């Protein structure tokens, strides 16, 4: 009875609860000690956090910029109207008759006629060349038909319609430029792949930086590790402080990276708003947000834990009592 009571008081019972309590206690102690050791070396810790933060902030910022660019591009719709530049010899009455003929097609929703004088005025207004165009003796622009395809007309049908209209003798040129949208989508996809590759390289660099930090910490505590193994402590017992060191460094680096991304977006937000205003867009840049900050912080913690596990597994086994 006395032996049982004594065992319960000293926490050396054979049941699972004392063992679990000891395991939790050591994890708490290892987490606190590793954090304290990092705080006692502020310069080295800050340099590590900055390196990890930059490695995470660069791909995160590029990815956010791409997301914003994709959101802006998604608002730009393909032109749903074809501009038919008629032959110079076509009269306005002939243009109206041709428009009435095209309006009967099932793949065309509406056709409007733009007089050459009106087209010249619109061109002068859009380009700001009023004074220059006023000196022209003849109007170089032809009459134009603005053709609106039916709602159910797809891209291939739209191109077929443009080819058909371009073959008419009254039409000198058909303006239908959707290639720039395809180029934009392809460019965004290419840059996204580059961001993924760059991000992978930056994350690999962060892993190597943290792994080297953990290696130096292991070497600095070599004597302590030897004593732990001499008294029967296993590798798991000696490993925990370094795992928490990597975890704290990764979390701190991820949080710092989120702050760097926030600062970058605040820096470019004003020029971005001015640029978008020139295109009559009310779109605003979307930053990380709270969810993004949490994700980047957790990603940093995961990278730190992975780096520490790799470094400890590689270097801890080399330290053995002599």
C-alpha positions, 0 to 999 in steps of 0.5 A: 500500500505504501509502495503504491502510494509512493509510486503515485506521488513520484509519478512512477506508476506503471499505468498509462496516465503517468507515462502520458503526463510525462510525455506531455510534460516533456513536450511542453518543456522542450517547446518552451526551452527551444523558444527561450533559446531562440529568444536568447539569440535574437540576431541569429534568430532574426536572420533565420526568420528573415531568410525563411520569410523572404523565401516564402513571401516571394512566391506567395506575392507572385501567386497573389499577383497572378490571382489578381491578374486572372481576376482582372482578365476574367472580367474582360470578355471576348468581343461579341461584335464584329466590325465590317468595314465596307468597300470605299465605293459602297454608299450609305443606302447600300450599307443599310440594305446589306444590313437588312439582309444580314439581320435575317440570319439566325446566327446574327442578333442585330446589325447597325450601320455606322456612317463614315462621318460618325465613325470619323468623329468617334475616332477623333474623340477616342484618339484626341486627334481632333485638330489633326483630323479637321485638316483632312479634305476627305474622310478616309474611313468607310461605312461600317456595319456593327454585327452582334452575333446571337447569344448561342454562337460559340467561338468556332461559329463566330470565326466561321461567321467572320470568314463568311462575311469577309468573303462578301464583295461588299466587305473590305475587312472584318475586325474580330480580334480574339487572339489577344485574349488567348495570348493573355490566358497563355501568358498567365498560365506560363507565368503561373508555372514559372511561379510554381517552379520559383516557389519550389526552389525558394521553399527548398532554399528555406528547408536547407537554411533551417536544416543548417540552423538545426545542424548548428544547434545540434553541434552546440548541444553535443555534450548535452546530447551525449549525457542524455544518451548516457543516462538512457535517453533515446533519440526521440527524447533528444530530438524533441527540442530541435523539432520545436526549434524548427517549428518555431523558426518556420512559424516565425518565418511564415508570419514574417513572410505574410507581413512582407507580402502585406507591406508589398501590396500596400506599397503597390496598391496606389499605383495599381488603383491608378492604372485600373482607373485608366481602364475604367475598372473598379477592381481592387487588389486582393491581398492574403487576408486572414486565411492567407496569413494563417496558411502561410504561417502554417506552411512555414511551420510545416517546412520548419518541422520537415527541415528539423526532422531531416537534420536531426535524423541525419546528424543526431545518430552520429553523436554517440557516447564514447 
